[in-house]
């Protein structure tokens, strides 16, 4: 799964890497992004790539209350095209969730030891995501999103059996394009990222608390 991640790269660099035409939001670095928080995503609307903020925790159109989102922070790649919750978004409202890295925990005795995983290149990554403009019964609109997960690669499997789908840069445009409806092709993008392109290291157990939001969160533990 993916239950916590880090995004601290500047808007200018994000816009360049992800070919963003319209930066429609502002955000402060979040070294310990958690469900229900606002996260930056890239969407493709009006023939433009737009960077917007979204609440992490997907709410499908039929959801009647916001708390449904807390159980929908991840969508399984294997069932994404058949799930009642996600199939509509998979067909037409896919996004990139921008991240510098993510956290996973390994149980050692009674302790849960966090590790940080990032690209060896040090550049931001894009998780395959889905988003939806949810309209609550009382009116208004809220943008919500989820991160697609797949089987863990060799590196991440030492920590967890699932990992976020990290898209290859050459696949960004196809994933974002709402006119692309080839289910077989789209699902072929949702594969484990090569282990050799990633690195993982233990970090401070203070990361266990979402309140710990500091550059120290991604520093290797002593």
N, C-alpha and C positions, 0 to 999 in steps of 0.2 A: 504494500500500500504506500501511499504518500500522505503523511499527516502533518508534516512541518517542512518548510523550506526557507531559503534565504534569497532576498533580492536587494542588492545594494548598488548595482551599476547605475550610472547617471542616465537621465532621460535622453541626452544627446547621443550617447553610445548605443542605447537600446534602439533609438530611431534609425541609426545607421545600420546596425546589424540586421534588424528585422524589416528593413525597407518601409518604415512607417512614414506615411504622407501627412498624417494629422495626429498630433499629440493632443488628445482631448482630455487630458487629466494631469494632475500633479500628485506626486507622492513622496514620502520620505523613505529612506532606506529602512528595510525591515529584515533584520538578521534572524528572525524566528517567527516567520509568518505562520499563523494558525487558522484553523477553520473559523468561519464567521467574520474574519477580517477582510478588509478591502485589499485586493491584489491586482497588479497590472496585467492585462491581457491584450493581445493583438487580435483584432477582428477585421474582416474584409467586407465593407459595405460601400455602396455608391462608387464602385471601382477604385476604392482607396483602402490602404491598410491604415487602421486607426488604433491608437493606443488609448484604452479606456480603463477605468477601474470597475471591478466586479466583486461582489460578495462571494467568498469561497464557501460553497455549499449549494449545490444545484437545487433549484425548485422548478419542477415541470409545470406545464400550464394548468394541470388538474389539481395541483397542491392547494389545500385550503388554508394552511397555516405555515408560518415561517420556520417553525421548529423541525419540519420535515427535512430541511437542508442539512442538519447536523449529521444525518446518516447518509448523505449523498455527496461527500467530498471527493470520492473516487468512483470511476465507472470502469468496469472490467472490459477489456478489449474483446474478449471472447464472445460476449453477449451484447455488445453495444448496439448492434443492428436489430436485435430482437426484443430488447428490454422496453417495457412500456414506458419507463421513465426517460430513456435516453434516445430511442430510435428516431424520434422527430428531430432532435437537435443534431444527431449524427448525420441526418440527411441534409440539413440546411444551415445550421449555426455552429460551425466548428471554430475553434480559436486556438491561439498559442498562449500558454501560460508562461510568462517570462520568469526565469530563475537563474541565480548564480550557482545554486547547489541545493541539496536536500539532505535531510537527516533520517537515519534509521537507528533502531535500538537493538542491542543484543543482550539477552539475559545471561548474567553470570552469577549463579547462586541466587541470592535475594536481590541483586542489583540489576538495573537496566542501564547499560552503558551506551551512550549515544555516539554515533559516528557521522561524519560529514562527508558527502560524496559530491564531487564536482568534475568538470571536464579538465583533463590534464593541461589543455591549452589555456585555461583560465578565463575564457570568454563565457558570456552568459549562454544558457541553454534554453530550449523551448520544449515544454511539455505539451503533448497533444491534449487539447481540452475541448469541452463543449460549454456553450453558454446559452442563456435564455433570459428574455425580458419577462419576468414574472409579474403578473398583475394580481395583487391581493384582492379579496372580496370587497374590502372597504375602499378600494380605488388606489390610484397611483401606479408606479412601476418600479421594479428593482431588477438590476442586472445581476444574475447569479451564474456561477460556473462550477465545473468539476474537472478533475485531472484524470485522464485515462491511464490505467495501469495494465501491466502485462507480467509474464513470468520474469523472475529476477535472472540477470546474467550471472556468470561465475563469480564475479566480484561481490555483487550485492547479495547473492544467495547465502553468503556467510553470515549475513545480518538478518535477512528477511526473504521470504519466498516470492514476494512481489516487488515491483519497482515501477516508477512512473515511466510512461512512454516518452523517451527523449527523441524528438524528430531530427533527422538529418537536414542540414540547411537546404539541400536541393529539393526537399519535400515540403517546405513551408508553403509555397504558393498553391500546390495541389490540395493540401489539407485545408487551407483557408478558403479556397474558391467555393462559394455556395452553389455554383453551377455544376460542380463535379458531383455526380451521384453514383459512380461506379463502386458499389459496395465491396467487391472483391479487391479492387485496386486499393481503396482506402484502408481496408483492414490489413492489407499486406504491409502498410506503413507502421502498423502497431506491433512492432517486434522489439525484443530486448536490444538495447544499445550495446555495442562492442565493449567488453570489459577493458581492453587495452587503451581505450580513449578516456577512461575514467580513473580517478584516484579516490581513495577513502582513507580517513584517519580518525582516531578517537578525539572527541572534544569534551569540554567541561560538562559535567552532569547538571550544571545550572541550566543547560538548554532544556532539561526536562520540564521546566516551567515556561509557559508561553510569555510570562511577564519579563523574562530575561531577553532583552532586545538590545544587543550591544555588538560592536565589531569583535569583541572577545569571544563571542559565541562560535565563530568559525575558526578560531585559532587552535592548533593542535594542543591536546592536553599534555601537561608535563609528564 
